[in-house]
Each structure stands twice: as structure tokens, then as C-alpha cells.
Amino acid sequence: MDLSPDGESPTLKMPSSSAQDRQMSVWFQKIENGEIKLPRFQRHQAWDKNRICSLLDTVTKNLPLGVTLILNVDEEKFVSRYLVSAPKTNNRVTEHLLDGQQRLTAMWRALNNNYDNVTYFLYLDKYDDLIPLEEKVGESQVWYYTRWENKSGRQMPLWVDIPQECLRRGLIPMNLFRPGDIGKEISQWIRSALLISKPAAGEENFEGSLTAWMGKIQEIDKAIGEFRETIAHFNLPYLALPSQTSKETALKVFINMNTNSKPLSQYDIIRAEIEGVKGVSLDDYQKQLDEKYPNIKNYFELPFLILATSALMQDKSPNQRGMWDMDKDQMVENWEKMANGLSSMAVFMESQGVFDQNRLPTNAVLSVIAALYTHIPENLDARGKYEILLRKYLWSSFFTDRYENSAATHAFVDFVTLKHIINGDLKEDGTQWVEEDVPVLNRLTNPLSTEDEMLRVGWPKRENIRGRGILAVFSKMGALDFADGAQLSRQHLLEGRRHYHHVYPDGLLKGSNVESYLALNCALITDKTNLNIGKKDPLDYLKERYSWISEDIVDARLTSHLIPIDELKSGGYEGLTEEEKSYKVTLDYRKFIAKRAQYVAKAISVLTDGREITAYEIINRVESEAHCH
């Protein structure tokens, strides 16, 4: 029989490709029963926390997601695997999921709360006791909170596992919305969350208070039930390839379905709108901006920075809605001020040791700082005064949870309040706006990261606000190269001359099963230095440095990274048994990162207060305080 070029029989008729409906509860049932598996050639889950939040938000608001693709299975043509964390039932597989893995895995894991280091919540501002009644608009949004273990092995922050604390923040865990018979679990959570407000027998108007309390339980139960219904009945349609489809054709369809075309961006649409009405070329404006201030684009894509800053300058939120709503004529009129603001932002960021997008903890701060510069006077005294305020804002954004969720919304609120302070505006009651009015600067609502938290923060090369924030602290201190003493600069980074280096070598720690990819074990040094250090014990590579450079010089270079030198001078692992070596390496390493965490915490307290400080001063303060205690 002759075959077509695709390898299919020309007589084989493919069925219609019309999408078929399937509710989320049915998807979950099939995953739970082990009927759906993934071809092993599929990549593993790759979505980050923000994208998962966006997906969950879409589902809870019952907005369309697009279709998935399955291959009906009689006999499995591909080596397969279960979705991450799905039950391994060994039941008969009826479907292979070709497209939609990221969506379904994210839904399954978030609604079953089995991500290792993150918990997802539905935020309902109605139940948020931390915001005034007049600010409540009936908003719902999916948020996440990063988790870590403290020294005692407890999951932090502790409040995430306390129903009462969650509810007072307006947060309901996403696992209470999963399909299935979980009424008892929901009831227990609600009663636990409201237990503190349950009236005691014998108190005045006990019956009325008890009725009101029971009404609150029913109200929350109803709210959860409505969202559960939305999620359970959410339609995630699919296209199905018949079971007789060949492996070659299934792969071809998979590749075609996963090839992303480049859609029109929001900037493209706004550019067309402006050019159509004003006859002004936004491309020309952007090109001139880039030529005049080439460093701006190092921090983020110019189109986004232009739109976000322009929106804030018109008191619009730096998100898609705010960008759509801003006056485009005014955007063009403000162009020069906006360009100067972005330029000042880039200079300021460099002065704080943040040189580019890959080392930037959160891009939410960029448009805020740029827009604020359009309000800061040019004279040096005023500029110096308000740049202290900018430093407080910048470092607080790196070391609080403020920008972990709803970054654009929170950035807008912080911007408006900071602008009031800079402009000397008065509140409605005639009093001055003060720093405590800026949410990100308010330590009661947005406390700074603790040493315990920083001990668990991952490698800063990844997209990780806290990890990159810690690296930014080192950069701010100067980050001299261990070998040649050159200070970290943007040019080094652009040329790829600085590498992420394990201060305690990765090879040494792997042998002891210790996590080496921690922010507190990182230093940015040149590639040659990195390669020369290799897997040597810290004491060995320090001795090599001391042999051809004075000890004072080497120590100064290490100090510029806030590296505790005495704790780094470890070694003497030769001649030990594997068990002895593992124990000593682990102990030495923990002492090292614990001390470095103290240095970083002290640096954070100073930087978030808007002050300048050197690495020597930080270390001396920490050691002086230790001696005093």
C-alpha cells in the first residue's frame, strides 16, 4: 500500500477537529483515576508562580482558556508518565495529553496544595481586615506565598497554616476549591478560622451573637461553594486525535500546536493608535530615546517601561488596564519628561548596584522610580533628600512580600503615596503624608525578611525576588573580584565576564548532600577566577591567594561580598572518613551561611533606612553587637 508523505494511509479518514467540551471536575477525575498520562517527550512543568496565579485567576473568573489536545489510546504508542503528583494507579490509560500539560498540572497541584515551596490562595477583599471598608470593592484574585523551613524545620511563614490568620488577610487556600466531596474539610477550616470570634455562653446577647456567628459561617461556606461550582464546571475543551493516529502524525500535530507565533503586543496596538490619530511615529520616538539613553533598556523592554511610566504619570495603574485608559495625546506631550525620568531611573539603579534585568529582583519598581523622578526637583539638596526616600522604597521592595502578588496594583498605591510626600501634599484632614503611609515602608504590614528566611533563599540566577535582592546587596557593597580586584560593573556583565560562583564549592557540598544553590553561597566573580577555584576546599583556595597577594588585599575582596572570612577559612578534610568529612563540611557550611545571613540582615536594615554604608561597617557592626551580647 502506498503511503502519503506524512506516513498515513491515504484511505484513512481523520475525524472532524471540532472541539469537545469537558468540565474541570471530569479532568480531575480522569487524572485521579490514572486514565490520562503524558508522553515522556513532553517537557516537565515550567510555569512560574505568577503564570500559575494568572491561570487560576482565569478559571475562578470563568474566562476562556483555549483548547487542549489529547490522543485517544487503545495501546500506548509512547513511553508515558503521570502528571506530577497525580496518583500512580496503574489503571488502563485511555488518553495521552499532547497539549495542555502546563495548565492541568498547575490546576491539579495548586488545588491539591502539593507544591513544595508555595501555597496558593483566593484573595477576597471582603474578608480582609487589614484594609479599610471604603477600599473594598468585592475583588477576588489568586495570590501565592512562598514557603521555607526555619532552623527548627517548621514551614514559614507560620500564619499560612493558620485558618484564622489567613481569613483576616482575606485569603482562602485554593485546596478548599478542588472538585470532590470535601465538605467536612471546608467546614472544619471555616470553624477554625472563626473560632476566636465564637461567642461564649453566658455573655450578653449570647443567642443573637451566636446566630450572627453561625450566619458568618454560612456566608463563607456559600462564598467557597460558589467558587467551587465555578471551578468544577469550568469548561476546558479539547481536540482529540483518534487512537489509530500514527506516532509520526501525533508528533507533527504536537509540534504544530506548540509553535508560538508572535501576536501583536499591547505596545504595537497603542503605537498604531497614536500614529493613526496623531501622525507621530512612536518607533522614531523610541529609537531616539534608546540612542540618547542607551542604558535604560538594560533593565527591561523599552516598550513596557514607556507605557508603564506614562501610565503612572497620568495617575493610572502600570498594568494593561491603566495603559489602555491613559490619554494618548498626553502620553506624547509628556514624552520628554518621561524619557528624562527613565534616564534618571537607570542612573539611580546603577548607583544602587543593580545593573541589568538579569540581576533585577522585581521590575515593578522601575516605572515607579522613573515616574517619581518627574516630580523630584533638579536642585541638589532636594534631589538628595528624595533620593534617600527612593533608596528606602527600592530596598524595601526587594526585602518585603509587597511585590510577590499584585505587583502593578501595589506599585501604583506606593507611587501615589510617595508622590504626595515629594509634592508636599496634604491629606483631607490637613495633615502631611508621611513615610508610614507608604505601604511598602510600613513595617507593621510589610516586615523585612528575617535571617531564617534568607537561609533558605535559592540561587539568584533564577527569577527570585529575594535571591536577586541578596545578590544586589553584594553588588551594592562593591563585589570585588577575588583574583584581580576589579569592581563589579555593567560592562563585566554585558561581556559575560562575571559568573555565579559557589563560595563553598558545589562539588564539596554535593558529596555531603547539602544544598549548595543558595543565595548566601553565591558571589559574582570572573570566569577565570571561578574556573581556578574549581572544587577546592575554601581554605585551600584562600591559601593560594595569600601566597601571591597579601592577606589584607584578599580579605578586602572577600569582605566586599559580605563573606565572613573566619567562617570561610575551613578545610582540613583530608584523612577524614566520608562520614566525618560530611559532618564537618555540613557544620562548617552552616556556620558560614548563618554568619553571612547576619551580615546581609544588617545591610538590609541600613539600606531600607535609605543610608549608605560600606561592607566593612556592616561587618564591624555585626561583630560589635555580637561581642556586646
Secondary structure as the mmCIF struct_conf table of DSSP 4:
data_model
#
loop_
_struct_conf.conf_type_id
_struct_conf.id
_struct_conf.beg_label_comp_id
_struct_conf.beg_label_asym_id
_struct_conf.beg_label_seq_id
_struct_conf.end_label_comp_id
_struct_conf.end_label_asym_id
_struct_conf.end_label_seq_id
TURN_TY1_P TURN_TY1_P1 PRO A 5 ASP A 6
BEND BEND1 GLY A 7 GLY A 7
TURN_TY1_P TURN_TY1_P2 PRO A 10 THR A 11
HELX_LH_PP_P HELX_LH_PP_P1 LEU A 12 SER A 16
STRN STRN1 GLN A 20 GLN A 20
STRN STRN2 GLN A 23 GLN A 23
HELX_RH_AL_P HELX_RH_AL_P1 MET A 24 ASN A 33
TURN_TY1_P TURN_TY1_P3 GLY A 34 GLY A 34
STRN STRN3 ILE A 36 PRO A 39
TURN_TY1_P TURN_TY1_P4 ARG A 40 PHE A 41
BEND BEND2 GLN A 42 GLN A 42
HELX_LH_PP_P HELX_LH_PP_P2 ARG A 43 GLN A 45
HELX_RH_AL_P HELX_RH_AL_P2 LYS A 49 THR A 60
TURN_TY1_P TURN_TY1_P5 LYS A 61 ASN A 62
STRN STRN4 THR A 68 ASN A 72
BEND BEND3 ASP A 74 GLU A 75
BEND BEND4 PHE A 78 PHE A 78
STRN STRN5 SER A 80 ARG A 81
HELX_LH_PP_P HELX_LH_PP_P3 TYR A 82 LEU A 83
TURN_TY1_P TURN_TY1_P6 VAL A 84 SER A 85
HELX_LH_PP_P HELX_LH_PP_P4 ASN A 91 VAL A 93
STRN STRN6 GLU A 95 ASP A 99
HELX_RH_AL_P HELX_RH_AL_P3 GLN A 101 ASN A 112
TURN_TY1_P TURN_TY1_P7 ASN A 113 ASN A 113
BEND BEND5 ASP A 116 ASN A 117
STRN STRN7 VAL A 118 ASP A 128
TURN_TY1_P TURN_TY1_P8 ASP A 129 LEU A 130
BEND BEND6 ILE A 131 ILE A 131
HELX_RH_3T_P HELX_RH_3T_P1 LEU A 133 GLU A 135
STRN STRN8 SER A 140 THR A 146
STRN STRN9 TRP A 148 GLU A 149
TURN_TY1_P TURN_TY1_P9 LYS A 151 SER A 152
BEND BEND7 GLY A 153 GLY A 153
STRN STRN10 GLN A 155 MET A 156
BEND BEND8 PRO A 157 PRO A 157
HELX_RH_3T_P HELX_RH_3T_P2 LEU A 158 ASP A 161
HELX_RH_AL_P HELX_RH_AL_P4 PRO A 163 ARG A 168
STRN STRN11 ARG A 169 PRO A 173
HELX_RH_3T_P HELX_RH_3T_P3 MET A 174 PHE A 177
BEND BEND9 ARG A 178 ASP A 181
HELX_RH_AL_P HELX_RH_AL_P5 GLY A 183 LEU A 194
HELX_RH_3T_P HELX_RH_3T_P4 LEU A 195 SER A 197
HELX_LH_PP_P HELX_LH_PP_P5 LYS A 198 ALA A 200
TURN_TY1_P TURN_TY1_P10 ALA A 201 GLY A 202
BEND BEND10 GLU A 203 GLU A 203
TURN_TY1_P TURN_TY1_P11 GLU A 204 ASN A 205
HELX_RH_AL_P HELX_RH_AL_P6 PHE A 206 ALA A 232
TURN_TY1_P TURN_TY1_P12 HIS A 233 HIS A 233
STRN STRN12 ASN A 235 ASN A 235
STRN STRN13 TYR A 238 LEU A 241
TURN_TY1_P TURN_TY1_P13 SER A 243 GLN A 244
HELX_RH_AL_P HELX_RH_AL_P7 LYS A 247 MET A 257
TURN_TY1_P TURN_TY1_P14 ASN A 258 ASN A 258
HELX_LH_PP_P HELX_LH_PP_P6 PRO A 263 SER A 265
HELX_RH_AL_P HELX_RH_AL_P8 GLN A 266 LYS A 278
HELX_RH_AL_P HELX_RH_AL_P9 LEU A 282 LYS A 292
TURN_TY1_P TURN_TY1_P15 PRO A 294 ASN A 295
HELX_RH_3T_P HELX_RH_3T_P5 ILE A 296 ASN A 298
TURN_TY1_P TURN_TY1_P16 TYR A 299 TYR A 299
BEND BEND11 PHE A 300 PHE A 300
HELX_RH_AL_P HELX_RH_AL_P10 LEU A 302 MET A 313
TURN_TY1_P TURN_TY1_P17 GLN A 314 ASP A 315
BEND BEND12 PRO A 318 ASN A 319
HELX_RH_AL_P HELX_RH_AL_P11 GLN A 320 ASP A 325
BEND BEND13 MET A 326 MET A 326
HELX_RH_AL_P HELX_RH_AL_P12 LYS A 328 GLU A 333
TURN_TY1_P TURN_TY1_P18 ASN A 334 ASN A 334
HELX_RH_AL_P HELX_RH_AL_P13 TRP A 335 SER A 351
TURN_TY1_P TURN_TY1_P19 GLN A 352 GLY A 353
BEND BEND14 ASP A 356 ASP A 356
HELX_RH_3T_P HELX_RH_3T_P6 GLN A 357 ARG A 359
BEND BEND15 PRO A 361 PRO A 361
TURN_TY1_P TURN_TY1_P20 ASN A 363 ASN A 363
HELX_RH_AL_P HELX_RH_AL_P14 ALA A 364 TYR A 373
TURN_TY1_P TURN_TY1_P21 THR A 374 HIS A 375
BEND BEND16 ILE A 376 ILE A 376
BEND BEND17 GLU A 378 ASN A 379
HELX_RH_AL_P HELX_RH_AL_P15 LEU A 380 PHE A 398
BEND BEND18 PHE A 399 ASP A 401
TURN_TY1_P TURN_TY1_P22 ARG A 402 GLU A 404
BEND BEND19 ASN A 405 SER A 406
HELX_RH_AL_P HELX_RH_AL_P16 ALA A 407 ASN A 423
TURN_TY1_P TURN_TY1_P23 GLY A 424 GLY A 424
STRN STRN14 LEU A 426 LEU A 426
TURN_TY1_P TURN_TY1_P24 GLU A 428 ASP A 429
BEND BEND20 GLY A 430 GLY A 430
HELX_LH_PP_P HELX_LH_PP_P7 THR A 431 THR A 431
STRN STRN15 GLN A 432 GLN A 432
HELX_LH_PP_P HELX_LH_PP_P8 TRP A 433 TRP A 433
HELX_RH_3T_P HELX_RH_3T_P7 GLU A 435 ASP A 437
BEND BEND21 VAL A 438 VAL A 438
HELX_RH_3T_P HELX_RH_3T_P8 PRO A 439 LEU A 441
TURN_TY1_P TURN_TY1_P25 ARG A 443 THR A 445
BEND BEND22 ASN A 446 ASN A 446
HELX_LH_PP_P HELX_LH_PP_P9 PRO A 447 THR A 450
HELX_RH_AL_P HELX_RH_AL_P17 GLU A 451 MET A 454
TURN_TY1_P TURN_TY1_P26 LEU A 455 ARG A 456
STRN STRN16 GLY A 458 GLY A 458
TURN_TY1_P TURN_TY1_P27 PRO A 460 LYS A 461
BEND BEND23 ARG A 462 GLU A 463
HELX_RH_AL_P HELX_RH_AL_P18 ILE A 465 MET A 477
TURN_TY1_P TURN_TY1_P28 GLY A 478 GLY A 478
TURN_TY1_P TURN_TY1_P29 PHE A 482 ASP A 484
HELX_LH_PP_P HELX_LH_PP_P10 ALA A 486 LEU A 488
HELX_RH_AL_P HELX_RH_AL_P19 ARG A 490 LEU A 494
TURN_TY1_P TURN_TY1_P30 GLU A 495 GLY A 496
STRN STRN17 ARG A 498 HIS A 502
BEND BEND24 VAL A 503 TYR A 504
HELX_RH_AL_P HELX_RH_AL_P20 ASP A 506 LYS A 510
TURN_TY1_P TURN_TY1_P31 GLY A 511 ASN A 513
STRN STRN18 LEU A 518 LEU A 518
HELX_RH_3T_P HELX_RH_3T_P9 ALA A 519 ASN A 521
STRN STRN19 CYS A 522 THR A 526
HELX_RH_AL_P HELX_RH_AL_P21 ASP A 527 ILE A 533
TURN_TY1_P TURN_TY1_P32 GLY A 534 LYS A 535
HELX_RH_AL_P HELX_RH_AL_P22 PRO A 538 TRP A 548
BEND BEND25 ILE A 549 ILE A 549
HELX_RH_AL_P HELX_RH_AL_P23 GLU A 551 THR A 559
TURN_TY1_P TURN_TY1_P33 SER A 560 LEU A 562
HELX_RH_AL_P HELX_RH_AL_P24 ILE A 565 LEU A 568
TURN_TY1_P TURN_TY1_P34 GLU A 574 GLY A 575
HELX_RH_AL_P HELX_RH_AL_P25 GLU A 578 LEU A 607
TURN_TY1_P TURN_TY1_P35 THR A 608 GLY A 610
HELX_RH_AL_P HELX_RH_AL_P26 ALA A 615 CYS A 628
#
